[in-house]
Amino acid sequence: MIEEVFNHYYAKSYNLLYKDKDYQQEVDFIHAIYERFSLKHPQQQRPLQLLSLGCGSGNHDLLLSSQYGYSIVGVDRSQAMIEMAKARGGEQPSVEFHCCDIKAMDFKKSFDGVHSLFHVVNYFNTNEDLKKFFQKVADHLSLGGIGIFDTWYGPAVLTERPETRVKKVSDSEWQLWRQATPRLRHQENIVEVHYDLLMKNQKTNELHEIKEMHSMRYLFHPEILEFLAGCGLELIHYGEFLSDKQLTANTWNAYYVCKKV
Ligand SMILES: C[S@@+](CC[C@H](N)C(=O)[O-])C[C@H]1O[C@@H](n2cnc3c(N)ncnc32)[C@H](O)[C@@H]1O
């Protein structure tokens, strides 16, 4: 069930599973997008205020704040992920993390930018939920504010087809083995990713076996345009995440930039 993803042990293994993900490069990329598209306020003394949807353990936001001076509110529905983010961000007063579902959040304020990174939008599986996601982005942006999200790009998912993948990683404490087995539900544009995770503590030999199913809805360009337009967001840029190349039928990871108009 979707409500049960990123549970305690899966979340605990998250930073190790993605230890090779280049968050620094991603943060530089996101900062460059905010620099390029955000409204400039020459008289503005405060750093840009950002909202991060599906912030996870805070990997992007802690760097964005410490290196580029943004003030950030991060939101994630996984208690375990938020606890990790809070533990790591304790000394950064310009970042705060809240545990809540994006669909239910209401900060009663608007932000200069809203970002949602590492396929968070793909966890919204139905048209109804996707409308809510984009409405929440719009509701929390100031006029002229910028929204940034990355997504599994539908044409590439259908061209390349998801495959079973195995990942093994370790640090001084844990040894992890994870198999991801996909099941394509093409009528709903969904890939069910069945994760089998085995965690072994290197010192105590303690073992944990975790199963989670992540249901990912891949998106197509025309429907993204519809969702954005439906809540007053204008598409201003898109391309391949990180390279900024044009999208092709083999671009798995696309990113979109929109503006509240
Ligand atoms: C792949 S992780 C990405 C985490 C983080 N953005 C990163 O790049 O490391 C996806 C995150 O989205 C969160 N998420 C998915 N659906 C959500 C929802 N409806 N409300 C809040 N968070 C959600 C999950 O709990 C998880 O932490």
The ligand as an SDF file (V2000), in Angstrom:
LIG
                    3D

 27 29  0  0  0  0  0  0  0  0999 V2000
   12.4020    8.9810   -3.6820 C   0  0  0  0  0  0  0  0  0  0  0  0
   12.0620    9.8260   -2.1920 S   0  0  0  0  0  0  0  0  0  0  0  0
   12.8000   11.4020   -2.4910 C   0  0  0  0  0  0  0  0  0  0  0  0
   13.2220   12.0950   -1.2240 C   0  0  0  0  0  0  0  0  0  0  0  0
   14.0350   13.3730   -1.4340 C   0  0  0  0  0  0  0  0  0  0  0  0
   13.3240   14.3430   -2.2220 N   0  0  0  0  0  0  0  0  0  0  0  0
   15.3550   13.0460   -2.0700 C   0  0  0  0  0  0  0  0  0  0  0  0
   15.5900   13.4460   -3.2120 O   0  0  0  0  0  0  0  0  0  0  0  0
   16.1920   12.3810   -1.4160 O   0  0  0  0  0  0  0  0  0  0  0  0
   10.3330   10.1910   -2.3600 C   0  0  0  0  0  0  0  0  0  0  0  0
    9.7900   10.8760   -1.1070 C   0  0  0  0  0  0  0  0  0  0  0  0
    8.4630   11.3590   -1.3760 O   0  0  0  0  0  0  0  0  0  0  0  0
    7.7180   11.2090   -0.2010 C   0  0  0  0  0  0  0  0  0  0  0  0
    6.2900   11.2490   -0.5530 N   0  0  0  0  0  0  0  0  0  0  0  0
    5.6460   10.4880   -1.4670 C   0  0  0  0  0  0  0  0  0  0  0  0
    4.3430   10.8160   -1.5040 N   0  0  0  0  0  0  0  0  0  0  0  0
    4.1640   11.8120   -0.6020 C   0  0  0  0  0  0  0  0  0  0  0  0
    3.0390   12.5730   -0.1680 C   0  0  0  0  0  0  0  0  0  0  0  0
    1.8090   12.3350   -0.6690 N   0  0  0  0  0  0  0  0  0  0  0  0
    3.2110   13.5180    0.7810 N   0  0  0  0  0  0  0  0  0  0  0  0
    4.4360   13.7480    1.3190 C   0  0  0  0  0  0  0  0  0  0  0  0
    5.5450   13.0580    0.9570 N   0  0  0  0  0  0  0  0  0  0  0  0
    5.4190   12.0880    0.0110 C   0  0  0  0  0  0  0  0  0  0  0  0
    8.1810    9.8740    0.3760 C   0  0  0  0  0  0  0  0  0  0  0  0
    7.8370    9.7290    1.7380 O   0  0  0  0  0  0  0  0  0  0  0  0
    9.6810    9.9410    0.1090 C   0  0  0  0  0  0  0  0  0  0  0  0
   10.3960   10.4930    1.1970 O   0  0  0  0  0  0  0  0  0  0  0  0
  1  2  1  0
  2  3  1  0
  2 10  1  0
  3  4  1  0
  4  5  1  0
  5  6  1  0
  5  7  1  0
  7  8  2  0
  7  9  1  0
 10 11  1  0
 11 12  1  0
 11 26  1  0
 12 13  1  0
 13 14  1  0
 13 24  1  0
 14 15  1  0
 14 23  1  0
 15 16  2  0
 16 17  1  0
 17 18  1  0
 17 23  2  0
 18 19  1  0
 18 20  2  0
 20 21  1  0
 21 22  2  0
 22 23  1  0
 24 25  1  0
 24 26  1  0
 26 27  1  0
M  CHG  2   2   1   9  -1
M  END
$$$$
